Amino acid sequence: MENKDSLYFFPDQRITEQEFLHLLHQGTPEQRAWVISHLLRYAQWDDIWTYVTRDEVRDVFPALDLPESLRQAWGRMLKVEAPVG
């Protein structure tokens, strides 16, 4: 990795932990969903829960950018009801 300060779960961009934490805690709802989506897609299991709680993920779940199969798997694990319709 060219920039050792970049977080590995942002494979296409250089995002530092400081930038990540700022977006996670002070960003817009869209920014929060974006960083949490990257966590759920690319981070190792233990790293995910270092940064977010299950309740925080549930709160933004509808806005997450996840492939459908991954969305379904996370939905089952988090016991998130899928919208009907």
Sine and cosine of phi, psi and omega as CSV:
sin_phi,cos_phi,sin_psi,cos_psi,sin_omega,cos_omega
0.00,0.00,0.73,-0.69,-0.05,-1.00
-0.92,0.39,-0.66,0.75,-0.06,-1.00
-0.92,-0.39,0.97,-0.24,-0.08,-1.00
-0.92,0.40,-0.24,0.97,0.03,-1.00
-1.00,0.08,-0.15,0.99,0.02,-1.00
-0.97,0.25,0.60,-0.80,0.04,-1.00
-0.98,0.21,0.70,-0.71,-0.09,-1.00
-0.91,0.41,-0.37,0.93,-0.05,-1.00
-1.00,0.04,0.27,0.96,0.22,-0.97
-0.85,-0.52,0.97,0.24,-0.15,-0.99
-0.92,0.38,-0.41,0.91,-0.07,-1.00
-0.98,-0.22,-0.01,1.00,-0.04,-1.00
-0.59,-0.81,0.36,-0.93,0.08,-1.00
-0.99,-0.11,0.96,-0.29,0.03,-1.00
-0.82,-0.57,0.85,-0.52,0.04,-1.00
-0.99,0.14,0.25,-0.97,0.04,-1.00
-0.89,0.47,-0.62,0.79,0.02,-1.00
-0.88,0.47,-0.70,0.71,0.04,-1.00
-0.89,0.45,-0.69,0.72,0.01,-1.00
-0.86,0.51,-0.75,0.66,-0.03,-1.00
-0.90,0.43,-0.60,0.80,0.05,-1.00
-0.88,0.47,-0.75,0.67,0.00,-1.00
-0.90,0.43,-0.63,0.77,-0.03,-1.00
-0.91,0.42,-0.67,0.74,-0.12,-0.99
-0.99,-0.15,-0.41,0.91,-0.08,-1.00
-0.80,-0.60,0.00,1.00,-0.03,-1.00
-0.97,0.23,0.12,-0.99,0.08,-1.00
-0.93,0.37,0.25,-0.97,0.08,-1.00
-0.82,0.58,-0.61,0.80,0.01,-1.00
-0.92,0.40,-0.65,0.76,0.03,-1.00
-0.92,0.40,-0.66,0.75,0.04,-1.00
-0.87,0.49,-0.71,0.71,0.01,-1.00
-0.88,0.47,-0.62,0.78,-0.01,-1.00
-0.89,0.45,-0.74,0.67,-0.03,-1.00
-0.94,0.33,-0.60,0.80,0.03,-1.00
-0.93,0.36,-0.59,0.81,0.08,-1.00
-0.85,0.52,-0.69,0.73,0.03,-1.00
-0.90,0.43,-0.66,0.75,0.06,-1.00
-0.83,0.56,-0.77,0.64,-0.09,-1.00
-0.94,0.35,-0.48,0.88,0.02,-1.00
-0.98,0.20,-0.69,0.72,-0.27,-0.96
-0.87,-0.49,-0.31,0.95,-0.10,-0.99
-0.99,0.11,0.44,-0.90,0.11,-0.99
-0.94,0.33,0.47,-0.88,-0.10,-0.99
-0.74,0.67,-0.81,0.59,-0.06,-1.00
-0.91,0.42,-0.54,0.84,0.01,-1.00
-0.92,0.39,-0.58,0.81,0.02,-1.00
-0.82,0.57,-0.76,0.64,-0.12,-0.99
-0.98,0.17,-0.09,1.00,0.17,-0.99
-0.95,0.32,-0.52,0.85,-0.12,-0.99
-0.97,-0.24,-0.52,0.85,-0.07,-1.00
-0.70,-0.72,0.35,-0.94,0.11,-0.99
-0.98,-0.20,0.25,-0.97,0.06,-1.00
-0.87,0.49,-0.62,0.79,0.02,-1.00
-0.90,0.44,-0.63,0.78,0.03,-1.00
-0.89,0.45,-0.64,0.77,0.03,-1.00
-0.92,0.39,-0.69,0.73,0.03,-1.00
-0.85,0.52,-0.64,0.77,-0.04,-1.00
-0.87,0.48,-0.58,0.82,-0.04,-1.00
-0.96,-0.27,0.07,1.00,-0.13,-0.99
-0.77,0.64,-0.72,0.70,-0.02,-1.00
-0.87,0.49,-0.44,0.90,-0.06,-1.00
-1.00,-0.04,-0.07,1.00,-0.07,-1.00
-0.94,0.34,0.60,-0.80,0.04,-1.00
-0.99,-0.12,1.00,-0.05,-0.04,-1.00
-0.74,-0.68,0.55,-0.83,0.15,-0.99
-0.86,0.51,0.50,-0.86,-0.10,-0.99
-0.83,0.56,-0.66,0.75,-0.01,-1.00
-0.90,0.43,-0.63,0.78,0.02,-1.00
-0.95,0.32,-0.63,0.78,0.06,-1.00
-0.86,0.51,-0.69,0.72,0.00,-1.00
-0.91,0.42,-0.67,0.74,0.01,-1.00
-0.89,0.45,-0.72,0.69,0.04,-1.00
-0.91,0.42,-0.63,0.78,0.03,-1.00
-0.86,0.51,-0.68,0.73,0.04,-1.00
-0.91,0.42,-0.71,0.70,-0.05,-1.00
-0.90,0.44,-0.62,0.78,-0.04,-1.00
-1.00,-0.03,-0.04,1.00,-0.03,-1.00
0.84,0.54,0.74,0.67,0.04,-1.00
-1.00,-0.07,0.77,-0.63,0.03,-1.00
-0.97,0.26,0.74,-0.67,0.07,-1.00
-0.97,0.23,0.65,-0.76,0.04,-1.00
-0.90,0.43,0.59,-0.81,0.01,-1.00
-0.99,-0.15,0.69,-0.73,0.07,-1.00
0.81,-0.59,0.00,0.00,0.00,0.00
